[in-house]
Amino acid sequence: MFNWFRGLVRPRIYQFLHIPKTAGTTLNHLLAAQFRPDQICPVHLWSQLLTLPRQQLEPYRLYHGHFYYYLREYLKVPLITFTFLRDPIERSLSHYEHVVRDPAHYFHERAKAQGSLAAFLRDPVTRPMIADFQTRAIALDLDPVAERAKLSEEIPVERVLESILPEDSQREQLLERAWLRLQGMAFVGLVKYFEESVRRLFAQLGWEIPSTIPIMNVSSNKLSRAGLTQEEKRLLEQNLQLDLELYRRATRYFNERHGLHAA
C-alpha cells in the first residue's frame, strides 16, 4: 500500500494533492528543493492551469496546487500522488477563517455578511467549503474543462468545482472510493505528525531528508475547537461525517505502519 510508484519508469511525474489548510506552504517550500524551477508547474488553481497550453505542461515533474484527484484524468499520465490530511474540525475552522480573512476569496464578502460559522454552515452556497471537503477532494471525478465552459469569464471555476456535493445515496460510495484511492497513493501524511510525515515521505521517495523543517504560513486563528458553541459543534459534525471517518481510518493506518501513538 502507498508504494505503487516503485515500478514506474522515468520520467516520474509527482502530484502533491494539496488540500487547503494542510500545511501545504511548508511542504511546497521543501519540495521546491527537489526539482529545477522549470520542472515545477507554476500555477496552483484550476482557473490558472486551464489557461496553459498543453505543450507547456510537458516539462513539469511536480504539480502542487489545489487540483485534487481529477488532475490525473486531465493530464492523462501516471502520477505519483501524495497528500496530507488534517483533523477535519481543525482544517475546517482554519479554512473558514481563511475565507473570512482573505478579501480575494470568492466567498469573502458573503462570509463577512453572515457573521458566524454557524451561518456559513447553514447557507447552502457556502456550506460546501466545509462539507466533507477532504473526502471530496480525493473521491470526486470532475471535468474542469466542461465546468469552465459553462461559466462566464468572471466566475472562477474553483467556485463550481469546490461546491459539488454528492447525493445522499452516494455518500457511502464516496467514502469508500476516497479510502481506496488513499491506499493507492505513494504516501499519505498527517498534519498532526507533520515533521515525522515529511521525513518519511522524503525517505520513501528517495529524496534527501531535510535537516530542518520550518513551519510556515501559520495563521493565528480566533476559532478553536474549545471555543465552539454547541450549535457550531453540531453543524460541523453533521457536515464532516465522511471526513471524520476517512481521517480515523487514515490515522489508524499511519500509526500502525509507522509505529506511532495509537489514534
C-alpha positions, 0 to 999 in steps of 0.5 A: 500500500502507498508504494505503487510508484516503485515500478514506474519508469522515468520520467516520474511525474509527482502530484502533491494533492494539496488540500487547503489548510494542510500545511501545504506552504511548508511542504511546497517550500521543501519540495521546491528543493527537489526539482529545477524551477522549470520542472515545477508547474507554476500555477496552483488553481484550476482557473490558472492551469486551464489557461496553459497550453498543453505543450507547456505542461510537458516539462513539469515533474511536480504539480502542487496546487489545489487540483485534487484527484481529477488532475490525473484524468486531465493530464492523462499520465501516471502520477505519483500522488501524495497528500496530507490530511488534517483533523477535519474540525481543525482544517475546517475552522482554519479554512473558514477563517481563511475565507473570512480573512482573505478579501480575494476569496470568492466567498469573502464578502458573503462570509463577512455578511453572515457573521458566524460559522454557524451561518456559513454552515447553514447557507447552502452556497457556502456550506460546501467549503466545509462539507466533507471537503477532504473526502471530496477532494480525493473521491470526486471525478470532475471535468474542469474543462466542461465546468469552465465552459459553462461559466462566464469569464468572471466566475472562477471555476474553483467556485463550481468545482469546490461546491459539488456535493454528492447525493445522499445515496452516494455518500457511502460510495464516496467514502469508500472510493476516497479510502481506496484511492488513499491506499493507492497513493505513494504516501499519505501524511498527517498534519498532526505528525507533520515533521515525522510525515515529511521525513518519511515521505522524503525517505520513501521517495528517495529524496534527501531528508531535510535537516530542518523543517520550518513551519510556515504560513501559520495563521493565528486563528480566533476559532478553536475547537474549545471555543465552539458553541454547541450549535457550531459543534453540531453543524460541523459534525453533521457536515464532516461525517465522511471526513471524520471517518476517512481521517480515523481510518487514515490515522489508524493506518499511519500509526500502525505502519509507522509505529506511532501513538495509537489514534 
